[in-house]
C-alpha cells in the first residue's frame, strides 16, 4: 500500500521545528505534524505570515522568527528555541530560495548556498544537543531533483560567488550540499552513538512559492510546462518529508522522494541521487568548509576518515517495501 498522510503515526508529546513553515510544503508538513499531536515550531522569516499559518494549522504551535540569510538571525532563533524547550524530536530543514532577488546573504555568501545550506547547517548545529539523547529524534533536510545540476567545486569561491542569483547551477549546488550534509551528519551521529538520525527528502515538482523568484529567461517555458503537468500539490509534495520524519521503518541516511514519473510525483519511496552526493570525502570537505564559514562546530566525535574515492550505496532499502531506489 502506498504511504500516505494516513500512515503518519501519533506525534503526541513530540516537539518539531519546521523551517519555512509559513507556506507551501513547509506549511503542509507542519499542519500534518500538528494534526497528529506534535507541538510545532513554525520557523519563518515573517512573523506575521507565521502567525497566519499557525491560525490555519490549529493545534499546538508557536512562531519563531528565522531568517536563514542571516547567521545572526539563526543564532537568535536557536537561542529562543533553547530558552523555551529542553528537547527537540524533529527538525525539518525545509526552507529554501531559488533565483532570489538578492545576490548575497547578509554574511556575504552566494544566496542559494547561504540560505539553503549554510543557514540550515548552522541551525542544526546550534540545536542538535537538544536532540541527540531523544529516542527516535530525526533531522530531515529537504533536497531537490536539481541536485544533479550542482556542477563545480563546493568551495569557498562558490560559497561567496556573486554570480549565482539566476543560476540553475548555483541552485543545484546548494541542493547537492543539502544531500552531502544530510548524509555526512548521519555518519557522525551514528559514530557518536546518538539517538538521532539524519535523513534527506525531496518533494519532486510542486507549484509552491519557491518558483516565484526570477528564473533565467530560457527556463521560464520549461518551468511553466513542468508545473502544469507533472507537478503535484503541496500536501502531496510534503509526503517524502513527513515519511522521513515519522516512519520508524526508514533508516538514518535514507533519501526519499516521489515514486512516479521520474520522481516528479507520487507516493514517497527511496529516491535516487547522484554519485557526487554519495562521495564521503566530499561530505567531509563540505563539513569542514561549513564549520569555517558559519563558525558553528558540532560537539560530537568526528566521522571515520573515508577511503579515498569511496561512496555510499546508491540508495537505501526501505524495510516496508523492500524497494531499492
ABEGO torsion letter per residue (X at the ends): XBBBAAABBBABGBBBBBBGAABEAAAAAAAAAAAAGBBBBBBBABAAAAAAAAAAAEEBBBBBBBBAABAAAAAAAAAAAAAABABBABBBBABBBBGBABABBAAGBBAAAAAAAAAAAAAAAAAAAAAAABBGBBBBBBBBAAAAABBEBBBAAAAABAAAAABAAAAAAAAAAAAAAAAAAAAAAAAAGBABBBBBBBAEBBBBAAAABBBBAAAAAAAAAAAAAABBBAAAAAAAAAAAAABAABBBGBBBBBABGGGABEBBBBBBBBAAAABAAAAAAAAAAAAAAAGBBBBBBBBBBBBBGBBBBABBBBAAAGBBX
